[in-house]
Amino acid sequence: MTEYRIERLGHQGDGIARGPLFAPMTLPGELVTGTPDGQRLEGVKIVTPSPDRVAAPCRHFKSCGGCQVQHASDDFVETWKAGIVAEALRAQGIDAEIAGVTTSPPRSRRRATLSVRRTKKGAIAGFHGRASGTIVEIPDCQLLHLDLMGAIPVAEALAVAGGSRKAELSVSVTLSDAGLDVAVRDGKDLDRDLEVLLAQEAERLDLARLTWGDEVIAMRRAPGQTFGPARVVPPPGSFLQATQHGEAALLAAVQKIVGDVSQVVDLFAGAGTFALPLAKNAEVLAVEGDKAMIAALDRGWREAQGLKKITGVARDLFRNPLLSDEFRGIEAAVIDPPRAGAEAQIGELARAQVPVIAHVSCSPVTFARDATRLIAAGYQMGPVLVVDQFRWSAHVELVAGFRLT
């Protein structure tokens, strides 16, 4: 059988041999055998392992698609993720300082979306298999917080109650200070009988909140999240940083970049991850496209003690970005856009010449594009901190500061 040398690791976590041929669960420098199938090597066997290869800590690793790089040492993964960021910036002509990589510990994920399907005998819940639509059960998952593991039987019970054997349910589960917050998509259409049954299941399963599609079936306890001194009850299925560790790392970096100012704008503010802690020292204009999240942020601010004024604005920053003259008086901006970035809003920030910008991103490529625009407008980029909330995955998050020179 033909042997292949793995030359590098791709951005999705597969080893890449000359061709290119993609070989899952391999590492640079390894000599492997396999059978080419298009651009993939199938039936890969390791002839000469890398010194960075380790035994995967999770017994589901080979079949589950939730993780890509459990076979690599922590040091290797950190170097790889820092390299992804540096490479994206170099592609835009930026030679950046990578300040370091902070990685969330195992079993710290506080939110996840489970795939669930009814079976003849009950239901099966887990993550999709590697390059497969098959659901893999994950009773010993090393990603999910131990308190979130209880969501697996919950998801199965809900599939039995309201799922179809012809379609998968998508069950988003989040840890809150009141227990599990569960939002289900793709279940059967609600009618009175199903609504009663689901409410009974929410009681039996001791759920804080259960949402079915767009309908809140039961809110037995308000599922709160703590942002700084405030308690917020986000709308069902809202974005939340994946781990408390990752959120704390991003927040600390943002606070350091923003510094001691009196007027801050938080763009793509969500339910207040950054806006509420920053309001301990500064007045904040919080802008977010989701009206329900802005309403939750506002309630959290009004019920908290010791915070300065937060003005919440519901506004689609993709179609209707804040214009340069709307930043008058703003001393620092925080921006945390979705993966697609925020090209139009970055352009207005650059024109406004806001003195300090803390840019959080979950896409090194769109971050590098935005950074290029800001540097061209006279900003100096500070060190980049890589925050790895999605341990053992190909996902990369980061934060960096920009200051006018």
C-alpha positions in Angstrom: 0.0 0.0 0.0 1.2 3.5 -0.9 2.7 5.6 1.9 2.0 9.3 2.3 3.8 12.0 4.4 1.5 14.4 6.2 2.8 17.9 5.5 0.5 20.1 7.5 -2.7 20.3 9.4 -5.6 22.0 7.6 -7.9 24.6 9.2 -10.6 21.9 9.7 -8.2 19.6 11.6 -7.4 17.1 8.9 -3.8 16.2 8.0 -2.9 17.1 4.5 -0.5 15.1 2.3 0.7 16.1 -1.2 -2.0 16.2 -3.7 -3.7 17.6 -1.7 -5.1 14.5 0.1 -6.9 15.0 3.4 -6.4 12.4 6.1 -8.5 12.7 9.3 -6.8 12.2 12.7 -3.3 12.6 11.4 -0.6 15.0 12.3 2.3 16.8 10.4 5.3 14.7 9.9 3.5 11.4 10.2 4.0 8.6 7.6 0.7 7.0 6.8 -0.9 4.5 4.4 -4.4 4.8 3.0 -6.5 4.6 -0.1 -7.3 7.8 -2.1 -10.9 8.5 -2.6 -11.2 11.8 -4.4 -9.2 14.2 -2.2 -9.5 12.0 0.9 -7.4 9.2 2.2 -9.6 6.4 3.5 -8.6 3.5 5.8 -5.7 5.6 7.2 -3.1 3.7 9.2 -0.2 5.4 11.0 3.2 4.0 10.0 5.4 6.6 11.9 3.5 8.6 14.5 4.3 12.2 15.4 5.8 12.9 18.8 2.8 15.2 19.3 0.4 12.3 19.0 -1.4 11.4 22.3 -4.1 9.0 23.3 -7.5 10.6 22.8 -9.1 11.3 26.2 -12.6 10.5 25.0 -13.6 7.0 23.9 -16.1 8.5 21.4 -13.4 10.4 19.5 -13.0 8.1 16.5 -16.7 7.9 15.7 -18.0 11.3 17.0 -17.7 14.4 14.9 -17.8 16.8 17.9 -14.0 17.0 18.2 -11.3 17.0 15.5 -7.9 17.1 17.3 -8.0 15.0 20.5 -5.2 12.9 19.0 -2.8 15.9 19.4 -1.1 17.2 22.5 -2.4 20.4 24.1 0.8 22.3 23.2 0.5 21.3 19.6 -3.1 22.4 19.4 -2.3 25.8 21.0 0.5 26.3 18.5 -1.7 25.2 15.6 -4.5 27.6 16.6 -2.1 30.5 17.1 -0.7 29.7 13.6 -4.2 29.8 12.0 -4.6 33.4 13.4 -1.1 34.5 12.4 -1.5 33.0 8.9 -4.8 34.8 8.3 -3.2 38.1 9.3 -0.1 37.5 7.2 -2.4 36.9 4.2 -3.5 40.6 4.7 0.1 41.8 5.1 -0.1 42.1 8.9 2.7 40.8 11.1 1.0 40.4 14.4 2.1 39.6 17.9 0.2 36.6 19.3 0.0 37.2 23.0 -0.8 33.6 23.8 -3.6 31.0 23.8 -5.9 30.4 26.7 -7.8 27.1 26.5 -11.0 26.1 28.4 -10.6 23.0 30.5 -12.3 19.6 29.6 -15.9 19.2 30.6 -16.6 23.0 30.7 -19.0 23.5 27.9 -22.2 25.0 29.2 -24.2 25.0 26.0 -24.5 22.5 23.2 -26.9 21.5 20.4 -27.8 17.8 20.4 -29.1 15.9 17.5 -31.9 13.5 18.5 -34.0 10.9 16.7 -36.8 8.6 17.8 -36.2 4.9 17.5 -38.5 1.9 17.8 -37.5 1.5 21.4 -37.1 5.1 22.5 -34.7 7.7 21.1 -31.0 8.4 20.6 -29.3 11.7 21.3 -25.7 12.9 20.7 -23.6 14.5 18.0 -23.3 13.6 14.4 -20.6 11.2 13.5 -17.4 12.2 11.7 -18.4 13.2 8.1 -21.7 11.4 8.6 -25.3 12.1 9.3 -25.4 9.3 11.8 -26.1 10.3 15.5 -23.4 9.0 17.8 -24.3 8.6 21.5 -21.9 10.4 23.9 -22.3 9.1 27.4 -18.7 9.8 28.3 -18.3 13.1 26.5 -15.2 15.0 27.7 -16.5 18.4 26.3 -19.8 18.9 28.1 -20.0 20.2 31.7 -21.1 17.3 34.0 -24.3 19.2 34.8 -25.0 19.5 31.1 -24.7 15.7 30.6 -28.1 15.4 32.2 -29.5 17.0 29.0 -28.9 13.8 27.0 -31.7 11.8 28.6 -33.8 15.0 28.6 -33.4 15.3 24.8 -34.3 11.7 24.4 -37.5 12.0 26.5 -38.6 15.1 24.5 -38.0 13.2 21.2 -40.2 10.4 22.4 -42.9 12.9 23.4 -42.8 15.1 20.4 -40.4 13.9 17.7 -41.0 12.1 14.5 -39.2 9.0 13.4 -38.8 10.6 10.0 -36.8 13.7 11.1 -34.2 14.7 13.6 -34.8 17.1 16.4 -32.3 19.8 17.2 -32.2 20.3 20.9 -30.2 23.3 22.2 -29.4 23.0 25.9 -27.8 25.6 28.2 -26.8 25.6 31.8 -28.4 28.4 33.8 -28.4 29.4 37.4 -31.9 27.7 37.6 -31.2 24.5 35.8 -31.4 23.4 32.2 -32.7 25.8 29.6 -33.9 23.7 26.6 -35.0 24.9 23.2 -36.2 22.3 20.6 -36.5 22.7 16.8 -37.9 20.5 14.1 -40.4 18.6 16.4 -44.0 17.9 15.6 -46.4 20.8 15.2 -47.9 21.9 18.5 -51.5 21.1 19.3 -53.2 21.1 22.6 -52.5 17.5 23.5 -48.8 17.9 22.7 -48.5 21.1 24.6 -50.0 19.5 27.7 -47.7 16.5 27.3 -44.6 18.7 26.9 -45.5 20.7 29.9 -45.8 17.5 31.9 -42.4 16.4 30.7 -40.9 19.8 31.7 -42.2 19.2 35.2 -41.0 15.6 35.4 -37.6 16.4 34.0 -37.3 19.5 36.3 -36.4 21.9 33.4 -36.0 25.6 34.1 -37.5 26.5 30.7 -38.7 24.5 27.7 -39.3 26.1 24.3 -40.7 24.2 21.4 -40.1 26.0 18.1 -41.0 29.6 18.9 -43.4 28.8 21.8 -42.4 28.8 25.4 -44.1 25.7 26.8 -43.0 26.1 30.4 -40.8 28.5 32.4 -40.8 26.9 35.9 -37.8 29.0 37.0 -36.3 32.0 35.2 -33.0 30.6 33.6 -30.6 33.4 34.5 -27.0 34.1 33.4 -24.7 36.4 35.4 -22.9 39.2 33.5 -20.9 41.3 35.9 -23.2 42.5 38.7 -26.3 41.8 36.7 -28.5 38.7 36.3 -30.0 38.4 32.8 -32.7 36.0 31.5 -31.8 35.7 27.8 -34.5 34.7 25.3 -34.7 31.0 24.4 -31.8 29.8 22.3 -29.8 33.0 22.6 -26.1 33.2 21.9 -23.9 32.7 25.0 -20.2 32.2 25.2 -19.5 28.5 25.2 -17.7 28.3 28.5 -17.5 30.5 31.6 -13.7 30.3 31.3 -13.7 31.6 27.8 -16.2 34.4 28.6 -14.0 35.5 31.5 -10.9 35.5 29.3 -12.6 37.6 26.6 -14.1 40.0 29.2 -10.7 40.5 31.0 -9.0 41.3 27.7 -11.8 43.7 26.6 -11.7 45.5 29.9 -8.0 45.9 29.7 -8.2 47.3 26.1 -11.1 49.7 26.9 -9.4 51.0 30.0 -10.7 53.9 32.1 -13.2 55.7 29.9 -16.6 57.2 30.5 -18.5 56.5 27.2 -18.4 53.1 25.5 -20.4 51.6 22.6 -20.9 47.8 22.5 -21.7 46.6 19.0 -23.4 43.2 18.6 -24.0 43.4 22.3 -26.1 40.3 22.7 -27.7 40.1 26.1 -24.9 42.0 27.8 -21.8 39.8 28.1 -19.6 42.9 27.8 -22.0 45.8 28.2 -23.1 45.0 31.7 -19.6 44.5 33.3 -18.3 47.6 31.5 -21.2 49.7 32.9 -19.6 49.5 36.4 -17.2 52.2 35.2 -18.7 53.8 32.0 -22.0 54.7 30.4 -22.7 52.2 27.6 -24.6 52.3 24.3 -25.5 48.7 23.6 -26.5 47.9 20.1 -27.9 44.5 19.0 -30.1 43.3 16.2 -32.3 41.0 18.3 -35.0 43.0 20.1 -35.6 40.2 22.7 -31.9 40.2 23.7 -31.8 44.0 24.1 -35.0 43.8 26.2 -33.3 41.1 28.4 -30.2 43.2 28.7 -32.3 46.3 29.7 -34.2 44.3 32.4 -30.9 43.0 33.8 -29.4 46.5 34.0 -32.5 48.0 35.7 -32.5 45.3 38.3 -28.8 45.4 39.1 -27.1 47.7 41.6 -24.2 50.1 41.1 -24.2 50.3 37.3 -24.0 53.4 35.2 -26.5 54.1 32.4 -26.9 51.5 29.6 -28.9 52.6 26.6 -30.1 49.6 24.6 -30.8 49.9 20.9 -32.2 47.2 18.7 -30.7 47.7 15.3 -29.5 45.5 12.4 -25.9 46.5 12.2 -25.4 44.7 8.9 -28.1 46.6 7.0 -28.0 49.7 9.1 -24.6 50.2 10.8 -24.0 53.0 13.2 -22.8 55.9 11.1 -19.6 57.8 11.9 -21.4 60.8 13.3 -23.4 58.6 15.7 -20.1 57.9 17.6 -19.8 61.4 18.8 -18.5 61.4 22.4 -17.7 57.7 22.3 -14.2 57.0 23.8 -14.1 53.3 23.2 -15.9 50.7 21.1 -16.4 47.0 21.6 -17.3 44.9 18.6 -18.1 41.2 18.6 -19.7 40.3 15.3 -20.8 36.9 14.0 -18.5 34.8 11.8 -19.2 36.8 8.7 -17.6 39.9 10.4 -19.0 43.4 10.1 -17.4 45.0 7.1 -19.8 48.0 6.9 -19.7 48.7 10.6 -16.0 48.5 10.7 -15.9 51.1 7.9 -18.0 53.5 9.9 -15.9 52.9 13.0 -12.8 53.7 11.1 -14.3 56.9 9.7 -15.5 57.9 13.2 -11.9 57.6 14.5 -13.1 56.2 17.8 -9.9 56.3 19.9 -9.9 52.7 21.1 -11.5 49.6 19.7 -11.7 46.1 21.3 -12.4 43.6 18.5 -13.6 40.2 19.5 -13.9 37.6 16.7 -14.7 34.0 16.0 -13.2 34.1 12.5 -9.5 34.9 11.9 -10.2 35.5 8.2 -12.9 38.2 8.7 -11.0 39.6 11.6 -7.9 40.0 9.4 -10.0 41.8 6.8 -11.4 44.2 9.5 -7.9 44.7 11.0 -6.6 45.8 7.6 -9.3 48.4 7.3 -8.6 49.8 10.7 -4.8 49.9 10.2 -5.3 51.7 7.0 -7.4 54.3 8.9 -4.6 55.0 11.3 -5.0 52.5 14.0 -2.2 50.4 15.6 -3.1 46.9 16.4 -2.1 45.5 19.8 -1.2 41.8 20.6 -3.8 39.2 19.7 -5.1 36.8 22.4 -6.4 33.5 21.1 -9.2 32.1 23.3 -10.0 28.4 22.7 -13.4 27.8 24.1 -14.1 25.0 21.7 -11.4 22.6 23.0 -10.3 19.9 20.5 -12.1 21.5 17.7 -11.0 23.5 14.7 -12.8 26.6 16.0 -10.7 29.7 16.8 -11.7 32.8 18.7 -9.6 35.9 19.5 -9.5 39.4 20.8 -7.3 42.4 20.0 -7.2 46.1 20.7 -6.8 49.0 18.2 -5.7 52.5 19.1 -5.3 55.6 17.0 -1.7 56.5 16.4 
